[in-house]
Amino acid sequence: MGVQKNISLLKSRSEDVTENLKKLILEEKQTRELAIGTLELLKLMPGYEEALATLQERAKDDGQ
């Protein structure tokens, strides 16, 4: 009887882990969509190209 109890406990914990992973995957997708939307919005703002050029120059300077 003890083995069956352990098996059912492991099954329950496995299902809990699966549900948590599903939630994490959903949250990751939502975070990715938010980040992409934010970046697309920034691209539409005035001065974006200049700011991007400045960041690229800084990255070059930091790499030396």
C-alpha positions in Angstrom: 0.0 0.0 0.0 2.9 2.4 0.7 4.2 2.1 -2.9 0.9 3.1 -4.4 0.7 6.0 -2.0 4.1 7.2 -3.1 3.2 6.8 -6.8 0.0 8.8 -6.4 2.0 11.5 -4.5 4.6 11.6 -7.3 1.8 11.8 -9.9 0.2 14.7 -8.0 3.5 16.6 -7.7 4.2 16.0 -11.4 0.9 17.4 -12.3 1.6 20.5 -10.1 5.0 21.0 -11.8 3.3 20.7 -15.2 0.7 23.3 -14.4 3.4 25.7 -13.0 5.5 25.2 -16.2 2.4 26.0 -18.3 1.9 29.2 -16.3 5.5 30.2 -16.7 5.4 29.6 -20.4 2.3 31.8 -20.7 3.9 34.6 -18.6 7.1 34.4 -20.8 5.0 34.8 -24.0 3.2 37.8 -22.5 6.4 39.4 -21.4 7.9 38.8 -24.9 4.9 40.4 -26.5 5.1 43.4 -24.2 8.8 43.9 -24.9 8.3 43.7 -28.7 5.4 46.1 -28.5 7.4 48.5 -26.4 10.3 48.4 -28.9 8.0 48.9 -31.8 6.5 52.0 -30.1 10.0 53.4 -29.4 10.8 53.1 -33.1 7.9 55.5 -33.9 9.1 58.1 -31.4 10.9 61.2 -32.7 14.7 61.0 -32.2 14.8 57.2 -32.3 17.4 57.0 -35.1 19.7 59.5 -33.4 19.4 57.6 -30.1 20.1 54.3 -31.8 23.2 55.8 -33.5 24.4 57.1 -30.1 24.0 53.7 -28.5 25.8 52.0 -31.4 28.7 54.5 -31.0 28.8 53.8 -27.2 28.9 50.1 -27.8 31.8 50.5 -30.2 33.7 52.6 -27.6 33.0 50.1 -24.8 34.3 47.3 -27.0 37.7 48.8 -27.5 
